[in-house]
Amino acid sequence: MKKLSLLILVALAAAGVATAQIRSGLNSALGADVLGAHNGYGRGCVMCHAPHSGSLGNGVATSGDPQNGMYALWGQDLTPLYGQTFNFSGDGTARYPVTLPTMATYSNGTQNSGTGITSAHDANTVVLFCLSCHDGVLTNVSMMQGQTVETLPVVGGTAPTLLAKAHPSGGAPYSNDHPVGGYAIVGCASGGTVPTGYTVPNSPYSWDCTGGGTTPISWGSSSAMNTFVTTNYPASFWNGSNGKLASFGSIVTAVTCTTCHDQHSMTRYSNSTGSYNTMFFINGEYTPTTGGNSVAQFCRNCHGGESNEMHGLMSVPTT
């Protein structure tokens, strides 16, 4: 009996080591492709998209979504999220509500009700698509483990990837997540037109640019923002087609998920100035190291008031 018990223990230990090795191998494989974690243990693009039959083609049962897979060949079930309102906030208040599209109804090929989806690139639809995997409470988490594949640099450990499950005790889901949506606008020091009754929360802390809210952002060649973009942080997402800001109705300088993240590239970011190392799908050079500042520089894309340049330090490049 003792020998049998010992054999069982040895077998279990070996299985544990094998599982750990497999897991380690999977993690290594995830980082080998620019898709990184979104390579989905080798499933690749079909983890999110389905070439045939939408979410049904990905083996996800749906409850009659008439737009199943119609946009971006989306292969996840969107029905639990349609019409949901989430309040994103970093200060404990519900100042940044996002209401997702409601499910459309059709008869004879004509949409009768519901906002539905009109484009895969609509900013609200982007949030809907992202949360169909990353909500983690209303949605099917599929093959996700709930933690980042990448280890947090400097401090170690991992970060949660199922956002609604990671809300603070006693707080609402997304009350500890960066705001997105039509109220999460990027403004300049001069402010900008915003939804009625709403004040730009970061106006005193913004760049020396013009615009914001309903007006596209621009800056002059002598501005601190221009120095930041062209000299000190060439990996800025402003070195592209008006940055990565989104439109929600009349608001044209809002933040959406893909403002900060490129879901198709975990390890490299490219813009008009070159290609840069990154991680966590960040839209910019993002390599946290002891003594480095690329993480701070990325955040300063929008939070200009906290930049070196707006404090008069005009020659502090990314290091």
Secondary structure, DSSP 8 states (H G I E B T S, - for coil): -HHHHHHHHHHHHHHHHHHHHHHHHHHHHHHHSTTGGGGGGGTGGGGTB-TTTHHHHTT---S--TTTTTSTTB-S--TTTTT-EEEEBSSSS--EEEE-----EEETTEEEES-----TT-HHHHHHHHHHHH--SSS--TT--SB-SS--TTT-S--BS-GGGG--TTS-TTTTB---EEEEE-BBTTB-B-STT---TTGGGSBS-EEEBTEEEE--TTSHHHHIIIII-TT-TTSSSSTT-EEETTEEEEE-HHHHB-TT-SSEEEETTEEEE-STTBSS-----TT--HHHHHHTTT-GGGSSGGGT-------
